[in-house]
Amino acid sequence: MPVTRDTVLAALSRIALPDGGDLVSRDLVRALTVEGDAVRFVIEAADAAQAAGMEPVRAAAQAAVEALEGVTRASVVLTAHGPAAPKTAPGAAPSLKIGRHPTADTGPQNPAGIDRILAIASGKGGVGKSTVASNLAVALARQGRRVGLLDADIYGPSQPRMMGVSRRAASPDGKIIEPVTAHGVTMMSIGLMMEEGQAVVWRGPMLMGALQQLLGQVTWGELDVLIVDLPPGTGDIQLTLCQRSKLTGAVVVSTPQDVALLDARKAIDMFDKLKTPVLGLIENMSTYICPNCGHEAHIFGHGGVAAEAAKIGVPFLGELPLALEVRQAGDGGTPIALGDGPVAQAYGAIAARLIAGGMA
């Protein structure tokens, strides 16, 4: 009987790792090929230090595959994704490795002390989702809620700039991560753990592991709601958050133009498939008021998001304008919701609706 890829993976799923999980659930198997009676694959450890202790695992994996009916030889190579972690200098705090492979699935759970987790999502980039996330967090905090803000856009973290935070996040023991506080909001972003301008070049499993760490290793404290600024699209981060946490629900942000709504519908469909409630829709860049003449223009159209909310039967949480001061406030690290103008009032109204509905 010819051996198949699924047969090999089933055998490898029974090879336990010293720190929990198995080769398949931890996604350490790479370049698996089956050619007749020969099987080849790579076991990729997170770094050279981890690889050094995994030779027994490699040997066990080779033996397990060679024991399969139809296999006469197996070639198993042990490699490392990155270099060994530098040794900690005497007296220095242990370093924290961020972006490891995810731990074994233990079922949905929230960090201790967090009552609700609210995801801010969009189907595509450029619709102002991160601006909405930071300002909504500030608006909720101004209404007396204990609020956290997690920047889960690992590839493009923008919350440190928008919230006016520049200091690095600390890890006193190499295990826990201490968040920072800005404008009454407890926040964490991978941008606080990397040099400015440094690119994150990671595969999907490392993104998933980083999100697990930012959720579970940060000392969030007691929070009424944790706002999670998701990356655009329907990828690994969204899937991990929905499956690994007890997510209260998601708020989808879109501009009213048809192209943005096409992608917003995909985000809504994703949450439906993952059995995550969509708590409401927000129309961003809904209108533009000329500062010189006061003329109101609908640059991206108007009302499309409200119509979509009515169509699918979810609350329409409100409209937010396209305004120069919103961009200036975000670039300056002082979210517009801190003020008392019309835009701040719009965010305050959305925050009040979420609180009244028991969502935040």
N, C-alpha and C positions, 0 to 999 in steps of 0.2 A: 504493500500500500504506500503510495507516494506521500512524503511528508509535506505539510502545508505551512504557510506562515502562521496561521492561527494556531496550529498544533505547537509550533515552537514557542509562540507567545504564551500559550497556556502553561507550558512547562516552566518558562521563565517567571511566570507570575507566582510560582511556588518557591522561588528563591528569596528568602527573607534577607533584609538588610540589617546591619547591626543597630542602626538608629531608628528602625521602624519602617514598615511598608515593605514593598518588594520591588524587583527590577522594573516591572511593568507599570504598577501604580505610581511609582516615582518618576516614570518617564526617563529612564537611564539607558534604554536600548536604542542604538542608532545603527543605521545602514544595514538593516537585516536583509539578507538575500538567501534564497533557497534555490540551488541549482542541482537538480537531480537528487543525489544522496549527500550533497555537501551543503553545509549551513555556515554562513559567515555573519558576524555582527560585532558591533563595538559597544562596550559598556563605558559610558561617559560620566565620570565623577565631576563634582562641582569644581574641585581644584586638586592640585597635586598632593596636598596633605591628605585629603580624603581618599584619593586613589591609592596612596601608599598602604592603606589598611584594608583594601578591598580585594587583594589577591585571592583569599579564600572564597570570596563571592564569585570571582571570575572562574576559578577552578570548579566550583559547584555548578555554575551555569553551563560550563562546557560538558561536564559529566552528565548533567540532566538532559542536554540536547542529544549527546551521543547515545544515550540510552533509549531514545525514541526509535520506534520501528521505522525502517526506511532510511535512517541516517547512518552513514559509515564514518563520517568525519565532520568535526566542527572546529572552526577557527574563531576564537574569541579574543578580542584585543581590549585591553583596559587603557583608557585615556582620561584626560582631565580637560574640563571646559576652559579653565583659566589657570594662572600661576598660583603657587602656594601663597597663603596669606603671610604677610610679613610678621616676624616675631615681635612680640610686644616688649618694649624696653622696660627694664626693671623700674617699678614704681609707677608706670604709666597705666592708664585705664585700658582694659582690653578693647580691641577694635571690634566693631560690629560689621558683619558681612550682610549686605542687603542684596536681594536678588537671587536667593538660593532656590533650589528646586522645591516645589510644594511638598508639604508633609502629607501623610496618609489621610484620606478622607474620614473624618470622625462625625460627619453629619453637620447640619446647620447649627451655628451657635454664634452668639454675640459676645463681644468683650464685656467683662463684668462692669456694671454701673451704667451701661447705655440702655436707655428705655426704647428708643426708636432709631432706625437707620433709614434715611431718606435719600434715594439716589436722584441726582439731577442728570438727565440724559438727553442726547440728541441723536438723530439719525445721521447727521453729517456735521463736519466742522464749519466754523465761520458763522454760526447763528447766535453766538454770544452766551453759550451754555456756562462757561466758566465765570463770566461776568455775573450771570444770574445766580450761580452757586454762592459766590463770595458775598454779594449784596443781600441775598436771601438769608444767609447765615447771620450777617450783621443786623438785618431787620428783625429776625427772631430774637437775637440777643437783646436788642433795644426794647423788646416787649416782655422781657423778664425770663426768657427761656435760657437754660444752660445748654450751650451749643458747641458742637465740635465740627470742624471742617477738614475732611480728608481729601487731598488732591490725588485722585487715583489715575490721572492721566500721566502714566509713567514716562512715555516718550516725549510729551510736551507739557511739563508741569509749569503752570502760570500763576498759581495761587501765591507763592512767596512775593512776587512783584505786585500783584493786585492787593494783597493784604499788607504790604509795606514791611515785610520781614526779611532781614538779610543775615541774621546770625545762624550759625550751623546748629542743627539738632544734636543733642548730647546723648551719649549712652554710657553711663557710669560703670557698668559691669559687662558690657559687650552683649547683653541679652535684652534688657528693656531699653526703650527709646523714650526720651523725655520730649513731649511736644512743646510748642511755643504758644504764647497768647498774644493776640492782636485784636484791638477794637472789641474786647469782651468775648472773643471767640477763641477756643482752644483748637489749634490747627497743626497739621503735619503734612509734609509733602516730600517726595524724594528729591525735589529741588533743594531742600535744606540739608541734604546729605551728599551733594555732589558739587563740584566746582561749576560756577556759572559758565554756560556755553558748552559744557561737556555733554556729549551725546550718549544716550542709553542705547546700546546695541545688543539686545537680548532676544533670545528665542522665547516663544510663548510660555514654556514651563517656568522660566525665570521671572516673567511678568506675574504669573500666578503666585509664585512663591513670595515675591515682593509685596503683593497685595495682602497675602496672609500675614506677613510680618507687620505691615503698617496697620492692619486691623488688630492683631493679637498681641504685639509686643510693645505698642505705644501705651503709656500710662495715661489713658484718657480721663480717668476720674469719673465723677458722677455727672452724666449728661442726660438732658431730656431728649435731645435729638442729635444724631451725627449726620451731617450733610456730606454726601460723597459726590465729588465732582468727577463723573465718569469721562473717559475719552469718547470721542465720537465713534459711531458705528455699532457693530454687534459682534464683538470679538471676545478674546480670552478673559479680559478683565470683567466685562459684564457677566459672562457665564460663571466665573469664579465667585463674584459677589453674590449672585442670586442663589448659587448652590451651597456656598459655605457660610452664609449668614442668614439670620432671620430678618430679612429685609421687610420693613414696613410697607414700602412701595416706592414707585418711581414717579417723578415729574418730568415730562418730556417738553423740551424747549424747541421751538421752531420759528422761523420767520414765516410770513404769510404767503410767500411765493410758492408756486406749484412745485418747483424742483426741490425745495426744502421739505415740503409736505410729503413728497414721494418717499424720501428717506426717513422722515419722522414716522410714517406708517410702518416702515420696516422695524424701527425700534419698538413701536407699540406691539407689533406682531411677535417680536422676540420675547418681550416681557410676558405676553400671553402664553407663549409656548413654555416658558419657564415658570408659569403659575405665579408671577409676581404682579400684584395689583398696580395698575396705572392710576395714580391718585388725581391726576389732572394735567392739563396742557397750559402752557404759557406762550403767548404770542410776543416775541421780541422784535424790535425794530418795526413796530406796528405803524408808527406815524412819525413824520419829521416836521417840526415847526421852524420856519426860517427865523433866525434871530434878528434879522434886519427889518423884514416887512410883516412877520407874523403869519405868513401863508402856510397852511397845512398841506403837506404832500404825503402821499402813500407810495414811497419809492419801491417797496417790495410787494405792493398790493395791500389789501386790508381785509380782515375778517375771515381769512381762510382757516386759521387755527380754531377759532370759535366754532366755525361750521363743522370742522373735523371732530371736535369734542362732542358736539351735539349728535353727530352721526354715529359715533361709537359709544355714546352714553357715559362719558366721564366728565367731571367738572371742568369748566373753563375757568382758570384761576385768575386771568387778567392779561392786560396789554401793557407793554413797556415800550417807550418811545426810542427812536434813534436820535441821540443827542450828543453833541460834542463834549459836554461836561462829563458824560459817562466814561468816555474814552480817557479824558484827562484825569479823572479821579482814579481809574484803574491803573493807568501808567504811573500815577503818583503814589499809589499805595494807600489811598484813603477812599474806600468805596463810597459811591454816591449815596448809599442808604444811610450814611452817617449824618447827612444833612437834613434839611426840612423843606426842600423844594418839591416840585411836582413829581419828579422821578423817585425821590425818597418816599414820598407818600404812596406812590404806586407799589413800591416794594413792601411798604408797611401794610397795605391792604391785602396783598397776597399772603404775607406772613400771618395776618389776622385770620384769613380764611383757613389756612392750614391748622392753626391752633384751634379754631372753633370746630373744625372737623375731626379733632383728635389725632391729626396726622403729624404734629410737631409739638 
